[in-house]
Amino acid sequence: MNLELVEGWTSAEQAVAQHAFALAHGRAIQQLITTIQVRGASLNSAEEIWDLHDFLSIERHTIEGRFAFKLDGILFVFASLVKDNLLAIDELSGLEAEKLAKVSAMARF
């Protein structure tokens, strides 16, 4: 992606967005790993294994969809990440004040 050509975003803001996005993705993956470790430690039947498989399939679909980086609509994604405690508003420092205000406002709902 040519960072200079995305309307409404400076190259510095795009770098902040990509970094914040990567942080949140890493946290989501770490949460998933922890969940798998807990669930995996208590597997006692084939049915529980298949349930874990189904859970992982859903999580993969969710994470891959949520973490496809596109600046179009990214403020909504950031708001959901803040709401889900995968990202803190201060980790978006460097975005213009209006963008930060939008993320903060949307994260409250």
Contact map, one row per residue, 1 for C-alpha under 8 A:
1110000000000000000000000000000000000000000000000000000000000000000000000000000000000000000000000000000000000
1111110000000000000000000000000000000000000000000000000000000000000000000000000000000000000000000000000000000
1111110001100100000000000000000000000000000000000000000000000000000000000000000000000000000000000000000000000
0111110001100000000000000000000000000000000000000000000000000000000000000000000000000000000000000000000000000
0111111000000000000000000000000000000000000000000000000000000000000000000000000000000000000000000000000000000
0111111111000000000000000000000000000000000000000000000000000000000000100000000000000000000000000000000000000
0000111110000000000000000000000000000000000000000000000000000000000000000000000000000000000000000000000000000
0000011111000000000000000000000000000000000000000000000000000000000000000000000000000000000000000000000000000
0000011111101100000000000000000000000000000000000000000000000000000000000000000000000000000000000000000000000
0011010111111100000000000000000000000000000000000000000000000000000000000000000000000000000000000000000000000
0011000011111110000000000000000000000000000000000000000000000000000000000000000000000000000000000000000000000
0000000001111111000000000000000000000000000000000000000000000000000000000000000000000000000001000000000000000
0000000011111111100000000000000000000000000000000000000000000000000000000000000000000000000001110000000000000
0010000011111111110000000000000000000000000000000000000000000000000000100000000000000000000000000000000000000
0000000000111111111000000000000000000000000000000000000000000000000000000000000000000000000000000000000000000
0000000000011111111100000000000000000000000000000000000000000000000000000000000000000000000111100000000000000
0000000000001111111110000000000000000000000000000000000000000000000000000000000000000000000100100000000000000
0000000000000111111111000000000000000000000000000000000000000000000010000000000000000000000000000000000000000
0000000000000011111111100000000000000000000000000000000000000000000000000000000000000000000000000000000000000
0000000000000001111111110000000000000000000000000000000000000000000000000000000000000010001100000000000000000
0000000000000000111111111000000000000000000000000000000000000000001010000000010000000000000000000000000000000
0000000000000000011111111100000000000000000000000000000000000000000000000000000000000000000000000000000000000
0000000000000000001111111110000000000000000000000000000000000000000000000000000000000110000000000000000000000
0000000000000000000111111111000000000000000000000000000000000000000000000000000010000110000000000000000000000
0000000000000000000011111111100000000000000000000000000000000000001000000000000000000100000000000000000000000
0000000000000000000001111111110000000000000000000000000000000000000000000000000000000000000000000000000000000
0000000000000000000000111111111000000000000000000000000000000000000000000000000000000100000000000000000000000
0000000000000000000000011111111100000000000000000000000000000010000000000000000000000100000000000000000000000
0000000000000000000000001111111110000000000000000000000000000000000000000000000000000000000000000000000000000
0000000000000000000000000111111111000000000000000000000000000000000000000000000000000000000000000000000000000
0000000000000000000000000011111111100000000000000000000000000000000000000000000000000000000000000000000000000
0000000000000000000000000001111111110000000000000000000000000000000000000000000000000000000000000000000000000
0000000000000000000000000000111111111000000000000000000000000000000000000000000000000000000000000000000000000
0000000000000000000000000000011111111100000000000000000000000000000000000000000000000000000000000000000000000
0000000000000000000000000000001111111110000000000000000000000000000000000000000000000000000000000000000000000
0000000000000000000000000000000111111111000000000000000000000000000000000000000000000000000000000000000000000
0000000000000000000000000000000011111111100000000000000000000000000000000000000000000000000000000000000000000
0000000000000000000000000000000001111111110000000000000000000000000000000000000000000000000000000000000000000
0000000000000000000000000000000000111111111000000001000000000000000000000000000000000000000000000000000000000
0000000000000000000000000000000000011111111000000001000000000000000000000000000000000000000000000000000000000
0000000000000000000000000000000000001111111000000000000000000000000000000000000000000000000000000000000000000
0000000000000000000000000000000000000111111100000000000000000000000000000000000000000000000000000000000000000
0000000000000000000000000000000000000011111110011000000000000000000000000000000000000000000000000000000000000
0000000000000000000000000000000000000000011111010000000000000000000000000000000000000000000000000000000000000
0000000000000000000000000000000000000000001111111000000000000000000000000000000000000000000000000000000000000
0000000000000000000000000000000000000000000111111100000000000000000000000000000000000000000000000000000000000
0000000000000000000000000000000000000000000011111110000000000000000000000000000000000000000000000000000000000
0000000000000000000000000000000000000000001111111111000000000000000000000000000000000000000000000000000000000
0000000000000000000000000000000000000000001011111111100000000000000000000000000000000000000000000000000000000
0000000000000000000000000000000000000000000001111111110000000000000000000000000000000000000000000000000000000
0000000000000000000000000000000000000000000000111111111000000000000000000000000000000000000000000000000000000
0000000000000000000000000000000000000011000000011111111100000000000000000000000000000000000000000000000000000
0000000000000000000000000000000000000000000000001111111110000000000000000000000000000000000000000000000000000
0000000000000000000000000000000000000000000000000111111111000000000000000000000000000000000000000000000000000
0000000000000000000000000000000000000000000000000011111111100000000000000000000000000000000000000000000000000
0000000000000000000000000000000000000000000000000001111111110000000000000000000000000000000000000000000000000
0000000000000000000000000000000000000000000000000000111111111000000000000000000000000000000000000000000000000
0000000000000000000000000000000000000000000000000000011111111100000000000000000000000000000000000000000000000
0000000000000000000000000000000000000000000000000000001111111110000000000000000000000000000000000000000000000
0000000000000000000000000000000000000000000000000000000111111111000000000000000000000000000000000000000000000
0000000000000000000000000000000000000000000000000000000011111111100000000000000000000000000000000000000000000
0000000000000000000000000000000000000000000000000000000001111111110000000000000000000000000000000000000000000
0000000000000000000000000001000000000000000000000000000000111111111000000000000000000000000000000000000000000
0000000000000000000000000000000000000000000000000000000000011111111100000000000000000000000000000000000000000
0000000000000000000000000000000000000000000000000000000000001111111100000000000000000000000000000000000000000
0000000000000000000000000000000000000000000000000000000000000111111100000000100000000000000000000000000000000
0000000000000000000010001000000000000000000000000000000000000011111110000000000000000000000000000000000000000
0000000000000000000000000000000000000000000000000000000000000001111111000000000000000000000000000000000000000
0000000000000000010010000000000000000000000000000000000000000000001111100100000000000000000000000000000000000
0000000000000000000000000000000000000000000000000000000000000000000111111100000000000000000000000000000000000
0000010000000100000000000000000000000000000000000000000000000000000011111110000000000000000000000000000000000
0000000000000000000000000000000000000000000000000000000000000000000001111100000000000000000000000000000000000
0000000000000000000000000000000000000000000000000000000000000000000001111111100000000000000000000000000000000
0000000000000000000000000000000000000000000000000000000000000000000011111111110000000000000000000000000000000
0000000000000000000000000000000000000000000000000000000000000000000000101111111000000000000000000010011000000
0000000000000000000000000000000000000000000000000000000000000000000000001111111100000000000000000000001001000
0000000000000000000000000000000000000000000000000000000000000000010000001111111110000000000000000000000000000
0000000000000000000010000000000000000000000000000000000000000000000000000111111111000010000000000000001000000
0000000000000000000000000000000000000000000000000000000000000000000000000011111111100000000000000000001101100
0000000000000000000000000000000000000000000000000000000000000000000000000001111111110000000000000000000001100
0000000000000000000000010000000000000000000000000000000000000000000000000000111111111110000000000000000000000
0000000000000000000000000000000000000000000000000000000000000000000000000000011111111111100000000000000000100
0000000000000000000000000000000000000000000000000000000000000000000000000000001111111100000000000000000000110
0000000000000000000000000000000000000000000000000000000000000000000000000000000111111110000000000000000000000
0000000000000000000000000000000000000000000000000000000000000000000000000000000011111111000000000000000000000
0000000000000000000000111011000000000000000000000000000000000000000000000000000011111111000000000000000000000
0000000000000000000100110000000000000000000000000000000000000000000000000000010011011111101000000000000000000
0000000000000000000000000000000000000000000000000000000000000000000000000000000001001111111100000000000000000
0000000000000000000000000000000000000000000000000000000000000000000000000000000001000011111110000001001100000
0000000000000000000000000000000000000000000000000000000000000000000000000000000000000001111110000000000000000
0000000000000000000100000000000000000000000000000000000000000000000000000000000000000011111110000000000000000
0000000000000001100100000000000000000000000000000000000000000000000000000000000000000001111111100001000000000
0000000000000001000000000000000000000000000000000000000000000000000000000000000000000000111111100001000000000
0000000000011001000000000000000000000000000000000000000000000000000000000000000000000000000111110000000000000
0000000000001001100000000000000000000000000000000000000000000000000000000000000000000000000111111011000000000
0000000000001000000000000000000000000000000000000000000000000000000000000000000000000000000001111111000000000
0000000000000000000000000000000000000000000000000000000000000000000000000000000000000000000000111111100000000
0000000000000000000000000000000000000000000000000000000000000000000000000000000000000000000000011111110000000
0000000000000000000000000000000000000000000000000000000000000000000000000010000000000000000000111111111000000
0000000000000000000000000000000000000000000000000000000000000000000000000000000000000000100110111111111100000
0000000000000000000000000000000000000000000000000000000000000000000000000000000000000000000000001111111110000
0000000000000000000000000000000000000000000000000000000000000000000000000010000000000000000000000111111111000
0000000000000000000000000000000000000000000000000000000000000000000000000011011000000000100000000011111111100
0000000000000000000000000000000000000000000000000000000000000000000000000000001000000000100000000001111111110
0000000000000000000000000000000000000000000000000000000000000000000000000000000000000000000000000000111111111
0000000000000000000000000000000000000000000000000000000000000000000000000001001100000000000000000000011111111
0000000000000000000000000000000000000000000000000000000000000000000000000000001101100000000000000000001111111
0000000000000000000000000000000000000000000000000000000000000000000000000000000000100000000000000000000111111
0000000000000000000000000000000000000000000000000000000000000000000000000000000000000000000000000000000011111
